[in-house]
Amino acid sequence: MRLIVLLLLMVSSLVVVAGRLVWVQGVSSGHFVALASGQRDRTVILAARRGSIVDRNGNTLAMSVDARTLVADPRLIVSPQATAQTLASMLGVPAADLAARLSNGTGFAYLARRIDPQVAASVVALGIPGIQSITEPLRVYPDGQLAAHIVGFTGTDAQGLAGLESTYDSVLSGKAGSMAMQTDPQGREIVSAKSQTSPPVAGDDVVLTIDQNIQYEAEAALAQAVQTYHANGGTIIVMRPSTGEVLGLANFPTFDLNTYSTSTVASRVDRAVQDVYEPGSASKVITAAAALESGVESPDEVMSVPDTLHLANSTFHDAEPHKVLNLTLSQILEQSSNVGTIQVAVKVGKDRLSSYLQKFGYGKATGVGLPGESAGILPPARTWSATQLPTAAIGQGVAVTPMQMMSVYSTVANGGVWVQPRIVEGERDASGTLRPAAAPLSRRVIRSETAQTLTSMLLEVVGGSTGTGAAAAIPGYQVAGKTGTAQKPIPGGAGYSGYTASFIGFAPAANPQVAVGVVLDDPTPIWGGSTAAPTFRIVMQNALQRLGIGPGPVLPMRGGAPLSPGGTPLPGPARSGDVPMAPGVAE
């Protein structure tokens, strides 16, 4: 009887074991295979090397270098708290943060990314199961703050967050790869097991139009100008008028790309394309162009210009009191007379003036290729009040970016043809082949004859006996350009406070090769001719030397004789009062 009972127990046990085997090997085999694979199989993402950003001569502005990243498999960490305490001081990461990552319940966690290889090696040497280091690219900017607003920066996951790093993220980032492998319970790779690797594809390089030397000198000159004239900030742009290539673009304040996370929001604003300002007298060249194109004025036609003009229940002034003077259109622009410019604008009419403001690019982003570009402010002519014609004529009541104003003067320099500004030359693949960017858009804005006439008038601003831009003159070269000093509107339309000073010009005047624009925010003194013009001279002189551009042929000055027939000069530069009902204070 005992043998029978024992036999029955043995048979029952075998049946249970057999049933369990059937269940494990048959019914639930998929579950256990997946469980085993989850403990053994790992897939590691292999980051692609991000492409570089280089200047027109191949100088590196942004690049990626190999760094080490520490990763962990939290499932293999025996004591997350103790491990976190051990690693915290080594990695400079709070123990609480590390403990949370080591307890996330998944098979993967970042502990520290893109760190010094020696630090990573010291952690791996501790032999903690489940912790290893992998290679991950680190984005570095060799020149720190150089071209910071152009280049931009990337985030922790190497995604472009600002500047061209953001705009060209898909070009630069390439395609990540992966490596599938098997690991033992300690997280170590099982070398004998099969692994499958899909290699990453490196990103392409982005080649810019800027010149590293011109960029450096522009930034240095701007920083010095802000300090010397106690300005809040400013912008300098250097451009090739015939091609639209931006050779330099400087903003102040600025920041170091390698430590962007510690920078202020204000320092990261790209003033050249994101900030707008009322251009003041720099915009008078458009009023003059509209008058010449429509035939309502000729350069040497004499007008009677008082120092005060009453129009639309408002009073407009020149900066300094004077008797009624006989001035030509050329002299009005040279001496920057507010009253004279408004008289010309009345002849032009609001619809025609508005049309030329639009043709020169007001109210529309230039499309230079930098993120966040503003279109500026140009109210439709149909909405203009009675005072908006005179104010728009002298560059108030409208708002532009420095890049838009550069386009205006580049259009004049280029014989009346607007060429879209551009900052990217093309994309370069791993073989070194350059894929050029699309050809820039272009359109004719004014006749070449009008552009030549305007150039000769702008020559007088710099070289004339009463011109406001004498400080922009460069020995041996003919420089054409215009000063501007405009009051800054208070946000919300509650009046004006502070000034924007500017000088925009090009050289050599007979065959313009380079245009430079300088805009300073609230400098002391306020005059563009006293602050922006001498800064322009420094930047332009360096650019001409850098590019090997000689003086070229000499254009005859309109005032080759002391004055055009019938014209009389103002007692001094007629710095324009750009705000109605207020004394004139701007050039």
FENBEL-V752249 format. One line per field, one symbol per residue. ss: DSSP state (2 for helix, 1 for strand, 0 for the rest). A space follows every 50 residues. Layout:
BEGIN
ss->???
END
This chain:
BEGIN
ss->02222222222222222222222222202222222222221111110000 00110000011111111111110222000222222222222000222222 22000000111111102222222200000011111111110000000222 20010000010022222022222010111111100000100000011100 10001111000222222222222222220000111111100000111111 11000022222200022200222200100222222222222222000000 01111001111001111100000011112222222002222222222202 22222222200000000000000000100022200002222220000011 02222222222220001110010111110000011100000111000222 22222222222220000002220000000111111111100000011111 11111110222001111111100000000002222222222222222000 0000000000000000000000000100000000000
END
